[in-house]
Amino acid sequence: ADFNYGADEYDAEGNEEPKALPEGSETMPYIDESPTMSPQLSARGQESGDGVSPTPTDGLGTGGERDAGKGLEMRKLVLSGFLASEEIYINQLEALLLPMKPLKATATTSQPVLTLQQIETIFYKIQDIYEIHKEFYDSLCPKVQQWDSNVTMGHLFQKLASQLGVYKAFVDNYKIALETAEKCSQSNYQFQKISEELKVKGPKDSKESHTSVTMEALLYKPIDRVTRSTLVLHDLLKHTPADHPDYPLLQDALRISQNFLSSINEDIDPRRTAVTTPKGETRQLIKDGFLVELSEGSRKLRHVFLFTDVLLCAKLKKTAVGKHQQYDCKWYVPLADLVFPSPEESEHCPQVHVIPDHELEDMKMKISAIKSEVQKEKANKGQSRAIERLKKKMFENEFWLLLNSPAIPFRIHNRNGKSYLFLLSSDYERSEWREAIQRLQKKDLQAFVLSSVELQVLTGSCFKLRTVHNIPVTSNKDDDESPGLYGFLHVIVHSAKGFKQSANLYCTLEVDSFGYFVSKAKTRVFRDTTEPQWNEEFEIELEGSQSLRILCYEKCYDKTKLNKDNNEIVDKIMGKGQIQLDPQAVQTKNWHMDVIEMNGIKVEFSMKFTSRDMSLKRTPSKKQTGVFGVKISVVTKRERSKVPYIVRQCIEEVEKRGIEEVGIYRISGVATDIQALKAVFDANNKDILVMLSDMDINAIAGTLKLYFRELPEPLLTDRLYPAFMEGIALSDPAAKENCMMHLLRSLPDPNLITFLFLLEHLKRVAEKEPINKMSLHNLATVFGPTLLRPSEGESKAHLTLASDIWSHDVMAQVLLYYLQHPPISFTELKRNTLYFSTDV
């Protein structure tokens, strides 16, 4: 079971500053006696470790399911978490009392800071509350530290509940205490200095010795505490066996606490204040969605809500099954105080820890494999339980991907000091958020502070108002929803018009895969023009995609703006638009021309789609004089070479000037350039070398891939394809090694020598991964199917999973095995016959 009470629920109380009621507010703090209310309603400065739970957890089951031992163990966890927060609370009360004695001492002198009456009003009942809790803490602490299953402490909670009358007096005086403190601060500089920085002692085992907190924040603590104690009683009762001597005492304490909360809430109606802005207008939800926040060094999935005048960042609270779900506010920033720091200003921001691409690719493979299993189970009328289990696993993996793949920073800064950092996978999305906020900021906005009650009501309204209900992962889709397209989308970006003045312009293309958008291609920069003519073709791999987005940028060459952070995009978005990829409309053999209008700019493009089965069809060339579509043995014999000339030349050029190119082999080259190179190699034109040295490096990398893809038979041969698939699936490492080396030895010499030549090149590319971002895993994903996919006639025999994504992933794993293997030499391989020589 997930025992995270201490961390998540109770000790998040550190030294955050709750927002007290604004001056002149008519409402008292509303205290909710329901156990589902978040005990901490404030915009939190400090956070506990709390990623969103990928699945709603059932806590630890109901009393009937749980054995008494587990329940008692949980009691200890609940109590130790509460004890830690009780220690913090006592330290906070102590800090509040610290200035009281010197203030009293000066009150009777000729130069008093405050009068005795003012001191009495501001610190009313704090001493009593402190003594009650100190006694409670001193009695409970040894019981938790010397824990055994027979320990009883119900009487301590009962006594604490019976002393709640002191809190009633405190609450009745709270508003006037706050007003008095505020007035005294304004009129007395000495008191202002004291009340702005009260030193709170850190917990015994914490590294921080002291933290500074305002008096206003500390005066709010007792109000917050009443709810906290009630919540703990709920949890303790849940995990206390009914026959335990503490059970009736805890029940009694809970009854008293709830009655107390009801009595002080009767006269309060907070519902009217939170849903209006300070100017009395209705506060409306403008936009909401899931974003990844980098908080204290770790990634957390947040649900972000943009209202008319405030940006609120929340997380969905863990609730028991069947319970009404609620949001917990992590922080909010009034739009009047919100600024977007420029890249230069954000240099001191934390560096984003980017997950290596190969880990993301690995996870995609896992998800694809699970998808296949789900399809198989469904086809075989499998048990719904097995399908549910697979779906749960798929959700967890997709959730991980959603959390770990975004890397584009989106920074929000509150003028009053705190900065927040979101990570997005799509610049399109980032600009949507930024534009929505900037539109609202054009209005005359006022700065404000929400009282705990207003914040509670506003956060409560999020659940009803939200427009995005599900985390954006494909496993959240219903079975009858479109699964999206798998295969290759060919896009030609023709031109754009509608620019007011000349600029250096380029476009990027984004598609959604695995539920979120990623950038897939980028045109060259067309310099100093109002009508760029790119006419570039790209081949984009689709993985369950439903939309295509086009963004048009103005290139920034200003060195001062270029950020040290690789993923910062400082180029200015001139326009953006998206279209739905309708499977019926897209799946034609012909090009389909379209225009996206954005901000007065029109971008013209054409596209066509080929499914995965079609995209790797190997069609032998009709003329055997060229190199594309001609058997490798024919080409090497004709050239009297061991490795085809085209392979050697392309690899040499990539190693000369493309080995540090970001996304080499993954980023599409311009299709027209690739076709031009193909024609030159096929004609064996003497200008090949000149052309190669002038050509964009991505086009050369694309030509090499195209050569292998168009071989009439894959480089690793049709005959051995099934054996490679079986060999990679072996569990025992020694058996796998034997089999995989034996298979290489079984290849014809030209195929083997070319494969080993390519293998060493790809390893050299991966050595530059920190610069080119291409890991062995990435390269295996790009080249695996290209080198292994059987030719048309064969694939029908081998691939019962022809349209299945899974086979692509296995092909990638085969190549990855050889890429990760120590260097393999042709002569060693041929000489070494220790491996078994029976056919696999």
N, C-alpha and C positions, 0 to 999 in steps of 0.2 A: 504494500500500500504506500501511497505517496504522503508521508508524514511531513507536510510543509507548513504546519500551523505557525510555528515559531517565526519562520522567515517571512511568510507572506501576509499573515493576517494581523499579528499583534505588535510586532516590534518595528513597524514602519513609522513609528511615531517620532523618531529621532528629534531633530530640532527644526522641523519644518515650520514655516510661519503661516498659520491659517489666516485667512483674510477676515478681519473683524468687520462688524457692521459699519457701513458708511455713516458719516455724520448726518444726524437728522433723520435716519431711517426709523420708520415707525414699528418695524417688526422686531420681535425678540428672536433669538436663535431658536430655530425649530429643532427639537430633539426627537428623533424617531425611535419608537420602542420596538419596531419590527426587527427581527434578527437578520433580515437580509440587507438592512441599510449598511452602507460602508461606514465604519467607525471614523474614518478619516476623510472628511469632505473637502479639505482644503486643496488649493493648488499646491502640489507637493514639491518642495525643494529637494528633498532626499527621497530616494526610492528604494524599495526592497527588490530583491531579485525576482522578477515576476514576468516571465514571458507568457504569452497567451497560451493557455492549455489547448493543445490541438483538438482535443475532444472533451465534451462536457464530462466531468468525472462525477461519479456517484459518491464522492467522499469515501466513506469506508463501509458502505452498506448500512442496512437498518439493524436495529438491536437484535432482531431474531437471527440474522445471519452471523453476527459477530460473537465470537466467544468472549467470555469475561476478561480473559488475560489481555486480549487485544485492546478491549475497552479501557482497561486500567493503564495500559501502556500509553494509550492516546491521552488519558487524563494527565499523565505526567508531561506529555509534550505540550498540551494546551496550557497547563499550569506554568511550565518553565518559560514558555513564550510570554505569558501574561506577567510573570514575575519580572522579566527583563524590561517590559514596558512600564511596569510599576516603579522600577528603580529610576527610569528616565523621568517619570512623572514627579517623583519625590525630589529629584535634582532640580526639576523646573520650579517646583513650589519653593524650594530652598533659595533658588536664585531670585525669586520674586520677593522673598522675605529679607534678603540680605541688605537692601538699602533702607528697609523700614526702620531699623534701630537708629542709624545715624540721622535719618530724617526726623525721627521723633526727638532725638537729642537736640537738634538745631531749632526745633519748633518753639522751644521756650526761650531761645536766645533773642538778641536784638535784631539778628539778621536771619530770620527763618526762611528755609527754602519753601516749605509748605506749612500750612497751619495744621494743628492736631486734627481738626474737623476733616480737612482734605485727606490727611493720611488715613484716618479712620474709614472714610468713604472708599478710597482707592484699594486699600488692602483688607477690606471687610471680609472676615471669616477665613482668610487664607491661612492664618496660624492654626485655626481649629482643623481645617481640612488637612493641613500638613501633618498634624499630630495623629489624626485618625488613620491616615495612610501609612505613616511611619510605623505605627503599632501593628497594623495589619501586615506590612511587609516583613517586619522583624519576626512575627509569629509564623508566617507562611514559608519564609526562606529556608529555615532548617528542615522543615517537613519535605520540601521538594529536593533539597540536597541529599538528605538521608532517606531516600525514597524506598518504601516497600509497599506491597499491595494492600496492607492493612491500614495505611495512613489515612487519617480523617482530617478534614479541614472545612467541612460544611459549616461548622459553628463560626468560623472566622468570616465567611461570606455572609452568614446570617447577621452577624454583629455589624459588619460593614453596611449592609442594607438598612439596618435599624438606625444608622446614623445619617441617613440621607436628608434629614431635616436641615442639616447645616447647608447642604447644597441648595435646598429650596431658598434659604435666606440669601445665599450667594447669587443665585440666578435672579432673584427679585431685585438685587442691588446692581447687577452686572452692567445694565445700560448706563446708570448714573455714574458708576465707577469709571467706565470708559470715557464718558463725557468729561468728568472731572480731570482725569489724567490728560486728556487732549487739551483742555483749557489751561491746565498748569504748565504743560509743555510749551504752549504758545507764549505764556506770560513769563516763564522763568527758564532762562537758558541753562542753568545748572541742572534743573530737573529734566530738561529736554535731553541733555547729554547722558544723564543716568538712565532715562527710560529708553533711549535708543540702543543701548548696548549693555544688556544684562548678561553676565557670564554664567552659562549653565555648565555644570560639571559633566564630563562624559561618563558613560558606564564604566564600571571597574575594569573590564577586560578590553575596553576600546583604546585605540591608539590616540584618539583626540582627547586632550586633557580638558579643554573647554571649547564651547562654541558661543557666539554672541547671538542673542535673540532680543527682540523688542518687548517692552512691557505689554504692549497691546496684544501681541501674540501669546504671551504667557498667561494673561488674564482670561484668555479663551480656553485654556487647557482644562480647567475643572468642568466646563460645560461639555467638552468633548469626552471627558473621562466617564461621565455617567453612562453614556451609551456604550462605551467600551466595556465597562464592568457587566452590563446587562448581556452583551454578546458573549462574554466569557461564560456566564452562567448557563446560557443556552447550550454552548458547546460542552461544558462539563456535564450537564444533565444527559446530553446525548450519549456520552461515553462513560456514564456511571451506571452499573447494574442496579436495577430497581430494588434489589434486596440489600444494597450497600447502606450502612448507617448514615452516609452523607446524603443519600437521595432525598429524603423528606426535608432536610435542612436547606439543601440547594433549591428545592422547589419553593420553599417558603421565601428564601432570599430573592428568587426570581419574581415571585408574585409581588413582593414589596417594591422591588425596583420598577416593575412595569406599571404598577399603580402610581408610583411617584412620577414616572415619565408622563403618564396620561394626564396627571393633575397639572403639571406645569405646561402642558401643550394645549390645554383646552381653549385658552383664550387667543391662541395664535393661529392666524391664517396666512401662511407664507406664500400661498399659491399665486397671489396676485403680482408679486414683485419680480419674479425671475424671468417671466416671459415678455417683459417690456424693457426697452433700452432706457438709459437715464433720461432721455427726452420724452419718454412715455409712448414711443412707437412700439408696434408689435415686433418682437425679435423673431425673425424667420430663419429657417435652415436653408442655406443657399446651395451647399454642396457637402457631400460626405464620402468617405472611402477609406479603404485600408492602406496604411503606409507603414514602412519599417522605420522605427526610430532607433538611432544609436544612443543608448542611454547607459552611462557608466561603463562604456567599453563593450556592452553586449547589445545584440540586435533584438528588439522587441516589436511584435506586431501590434500596431495601434489602430483604433478607429478614430479618424480625425473628422471633426464637425466644424464647418464654417457657417457661422450665423451672421446676421446683418452687421454686428459690431464686435464680434469676438471669435477667435479661433480656439476651439476646445479639443484637447487631445485626451482620449479615453481608452480604457481597455474593458473588454467584456469580463465581468466578474464570474468566477467559478460559482455555479449554483447547482444545488442538487437537482436531479431529474424531476421534471414536473413543476419546479419552482419558476416563478416569473424571472426572466433574465434581466439583469441590470448592468449599467455601465458605471465604471469607477473613474472619476476624473483624475488624470495624472497631472495636468497643468492647463492653464488657459492664458491667452494673451489678448487683451483688448486691441482691436485693430488700430485704434488711435496710437498705441504704443509699439505697434509691430513694424519692424524694418527688415529688409533683406540685406544682409551684409554683402559687400562686394567681395570678390575673391581675395583682393589684397587685405581687406579687413579681417578675413576669416583665416589668415595664415596660422594663427595660434590655435585654431580649432583642432580637435583630436584627429589624428590620421585615421582614415578609414581602413580597417583590416579587410582586404579583399580576399575572398575565398578563391583558391586556385581553380582555374577552369576545369582541370581534370576531375576535381571532386564534384563539380556541378554536372559534368558529362557523365560521370559514374552514376550519379543519382538519377539522371534522365534515363540511363540504361535500365536501372532497377525499376523505374516507374513503367517503362515500356514493357519490361518482362512481366510485371504484375498485371498490366492491362491485358496482355496476351492470355495470361492464366484465367483472368475473369471471363474473357471471351470464350475460352475453351470450356470452362465450368458451365457457362450459360448454354453453349452448344450441346454439351453432354447432359443437359438438364441436371446440373450438379446441385448439391445441397445449398440452400440459401445461407446456411450458417458459414460454410466455407467461403462463399462469395462475399458475405459481410466481413469475414476476417481479412480477406484479400483487400477489400475496399478500404478497410480501416488502415491497413498497412500502406496502401497507396496514398491515402489522405496524409498520413504522417510524413511520408517521403515528399509529397508535393508541398506540404506545409514547410518542410525544411528548405526546399528549393526556393519557395516564395520568400522566405526569411533571409536566405543567404546569397541570392543572386544579385539583388540590386546594388549598384555601386555609384550612381550619379548623386552627388550631394545636393540637398535642398535645405538651405539654412534659414532659420527663423530667429530673429533677435528681438528681445523685449528691451525697449529703451531703458527700462529700469534695471537692466543688468544681465538677465539670464539669456543664454543662447540655446537653441535646440537644433538638432541635426537629424533630418530624415534622409533615407537612401532610397532612390527610385531606380527602376530599370529602364525607364523611358523618359526622354527629355520632353516628349510631347505632353506627358502627364504632368511633369514638373511645371511646364509653362502654363498648363491649364489652371493649376492651383495658384500660381503666381498672378495670372491675369485676373482670376476671380477675386483674389484679395485686393489687388490694385483697383479694380472697378469699384469695390465697396469703399475703399479709402478715399475715393474722389469726393464722397459725401462729407458733410461736416460732422465728424465723429468726436465724441467726448471720451476722455479717459475715465475709468471707473474702477472700483474694486467690488467684487461680488461678495456678499456676506455668505457664510457657510450655507445658509438656508436657500439663498438665491441660486447658489452653485448646485445645491442638491436638486432643486426643482428643474434647473436647466439640464443637468446631467440625466435626471429622470425622464425628461421629455425626449432625449436622444433616441431612446428605444422605440418610441412610437413614431418619431419623425423620420428616422433613417431611411435612406433610399437604397443603400447597398446592404443587403441582408446577409449574404454569404461571403466567406473568405474566398478570394478569386482563385480557386483551384479546380481542375477539371473533375475531380471526384465529387464535387458538390453539384455537378450537373445531373439533371434527371436523365433517365435512360432514353427518353424520347427526344431530348434536345439534340441539336446537330453536333456531331462529334468534331466538326471542323475538317479541314483538308490536310491530307498527308501526301507529300510529293514535292514537286518543284514548280515554283511560279516564275515565269520569265517576264521580266518587266523592262520595257524600254522607256527611259525618261527622255522625252523629246526636247521640250523647251518650256520657257515661262515668260509671261509678259504681265505688265501692270505695275512695274516698279516706277516710283516717282523720280529716282535719280540713279546714276550709275553706281555700281557696287561690285565687289568680288563675291560671286554667288555660287552656292552648291546646294544639293539636296541630299537628304538621307531617307532611307526607307525602313519602316518598323513593321514587324508583324507580331501577332500574339502567338506564343507557344507555351504550353503547360499553364495556360490561364493568365499569363502576364505578357506585356509587350517588350520586345528587345529590338535594338537597331541591327539591321542585317546588311545594309549596303550604303555606299556613299558615292556620289558622282564626283568628278574632278571639279576644281574651282574654276569658274568662267570669270575672267578678270574684267573689271571696269566696263560693265555693260548694263543696259536696262532690259535687254532681251536675250538672256543666255540660251544658247543652242547646244545642249549637251549630247543628245542622241546617243546615249549610252545604254547598253543592254546588260541586265543582271539576271543571274539565276539564283533564286532564293529558296532555300529548303523550308518547307512548311511542316510543322509538327502540331497538327490539330488546330490550324489557324482559321480564324473567321474574318479578320479585318486586315486591311493594308493601310498604313499611315504614311503620308509624305510630309516631310518638314523641309522648309526652304530657309537657308541660313545666309547671313552675310559674314564672310570670313574676317576674323580679327587678327591683324598682324602686329598689334601694339604689344611690345614685349612686356610692358609694365603690368598688363592685365593677365598675362599668361600665368596661371596658378601652378604652384609646385605639385598640387594634387592631380595625378594623371587623369582622373575621371571628371574633373571640373570642365564644363563646357562653357567657354566664355564667348563663343560666337553668338551673334544676335539672331534670334528667330524672326524671320520676316513674315512667315505665314505657315500655317499647318492645316491639314485636312485628312479625312479618312474615308474609306469606302468599305462596304461589306463585301466579302468574297463569297458570292453566291455560287454554290457548287454547280448548279444547272448552267448558269451563264458563263462561268469560267471554263468549264470542261469542254471546250471545243478545240478543234485542231488549229483554228484560225486566230490571228491576233485580234484583240478587241480594244478599240481606241477609246480613251476616256479623258475627261478634264476634271481636275479638282480645283474648286475656287476657294481661295483663302485670303481674307483681308484685302480684297480687291486685286489679288494676284491670281493668275490662272496658270496652272501647271498642266501641260499636255503629256500624257503617257499612254503606252499600249501594254497589254498583258495577255499571256496565255498560260494555261496550267497543264502539266503532265503528271499523272499519278505515279506513285513510286514504282509500280510494275513496269510502266512504259518507259520511265526515265533511264533505266539501265539496260534497255534492249540492245543486244550486241548484233549489229547487222554487218556481215562481211562486205568489204568494198567490192564493187563490180570490177574496177580496174586494179590489177595487181601491181601496177607500176609505182604507186604511192606508198605511204607508210601507214596512214590511218585506215583502220579496218582490215589490215593485212596481217596474216599470222606472223608472230615474232620470229619464228624460225626462218621464214621466207626472207624477212627484212635483213636479219643478221647475216644470212648466207649471201644475199645480194651485196651487202655492204662490206662483206668479209670482216665483220666486227663481232665482238662478244656481246656488246650492249648497243642497242640501236642508237644511231647518231642523234635523233631527236631527244632521246632521254638524256644523253650525255650533255648536249648543248643547253637544254632547259635547266638541268641541275647546276651546271657550271655558272649560268647567268644568275640563278637564284642565290647561289653561294657568294657570287661576286658582289651583288648589290641588293639582295632581297632578304638576307638572312635575319636582318634586324627590323624588317617591315612588320608592323603590328598586324596580326591576323593573316600572315602569309599562308596560302593554301585554303584559308577559310573564307576570306573576303573574296567576293566574286570579281573576276576581271571583266572588262567590257567585252561583250560577246562579239561585237564586230571586229575588234582587235584579234580575238582568239581565232575567228574564222579566217582572217587575213594570214595569220601565222600558219594555220593548218594548210592553207592553199600553197604557201611558200615551201613548207616542208614536203608536201605531196609532190610538188613540181621539181623538188631538189634544186631550187633556184640559187644562183650563186650569191644573191644579195642577202641570204639568210642571216649572216653574222651582223651585217650593218643594221638590218631590221631589228634583230634581237636587242642590240645595244641601245636602240632608240625607244623600244616598246616599254609600256608600263609594266612593272614587274608582276603585278597581279594577273595580267593577261598571259605572261609567260608561264606562271604557275598554273593558270587555268588550262593552258594548252597541254601541259604535261598530264594533268588529270584527264583531259579529254582523250588523249592518246590511249591511256590505259583503259578508259571507259569504253572506247570504240574498238578495242581488240575483238576479233571475231570469237575468241575464246579467252576467258580471264587469264591473267598472268599465272595464277595458281591452279589453273586447268579445271575443266568440267569434271574430268574423271576423279580427281582427288577431293572435289568439293565436299561430298558427304563425309569423307574420312576426316577432313579438317574440322568439320562441325562436331564430329564425335570425339575427336582427340582433345579439343579444347574443353569438352565437358567432363573429362576425367578428373577425379578428385585427388588421386595419389600423385604427388609431384614427380616422383621417379617415372611412373608409368606415362605421365603426360610428356615429360622430357623425351623419353624414348620414342613415343609415337610422333611428336611434332618434328623431331629431327629426321626420323625415318621418312616422313612425308616430304620434307624438303629434298632429301636425297632422291626421292622418286620423281622429282620434276625433271623435264628435259633441260639440258645444259643452258641454252639461251635464256630460258625462263628463270632458272635458278640464279645465274650470274647477274641478270638484270635485277631480280628481286633483292639480292644481297647488296647490289650497288645502290639501289633506292633506299634500302634499310639504313645503311650507313649515313646517307644524306639526311634522312628524316631525323636520325639521332643527333646529327650536328645542328639541325634547325631547332630541335627541342632544347639543346644546351643553352640557347639564347632566350629561353622562355621568359626570364625576367624582363627582357626588352620586347620580344615579339609576341608575348602572351600565348604562344603555341606550345602546349605540353605534348608529351608522347600520347596522352589520352586523346587530346584534340586531333592530332595527326592521324591516329588510328581510326577515329570516327570519320574523318574526311576520306581517307584512302581505303579503309577496310572493304566496303562494298565494291569500290572501283576495281580492286585487285582480285576479289573473290566471286562476285555475283556471277552465277552460271549464265551461259548463253541461252538464247530463247528456247531451243528444242530441249535442252537439258533441264532448264529451270522447271519445266512442267513436271519432269520426273522427280527432281529433288525437292522442289519447294512446294510442299503442301501449304506452306505459310507465305505464298508469294506476296500477298498484300500485307503480310504481317510485319510490323515494325521490328519485332523481336529478332528476325533473321539478320537484319541490318546490324543490330547490336552484337550478335554473335560473330559476325564477320569482323567487326571492329575489334572484338576481343582476341580473335586469332592474330590479327596484325599486331595488337598490343603485346601479345605474348612474345613475339619475335623482337619487337622494339625494346622490350625490357630485358631481353636475354643478353648475356655477355656476347662480345663480337663472335660472329660465326664465319669461319673461313671456308671457301669452296673446297680447297684441297683437303683440309682437315675432315670436312664433312664426308667427302668421297672416300677418304682412306679409312675412316673410322666405321668399321662394320660390327662393332660390339652390339649395336642396337639390334633388336629383333628384326628379321628380314621377311617375316610372313606378312602378307598383305593385311591391312587393318580391316 
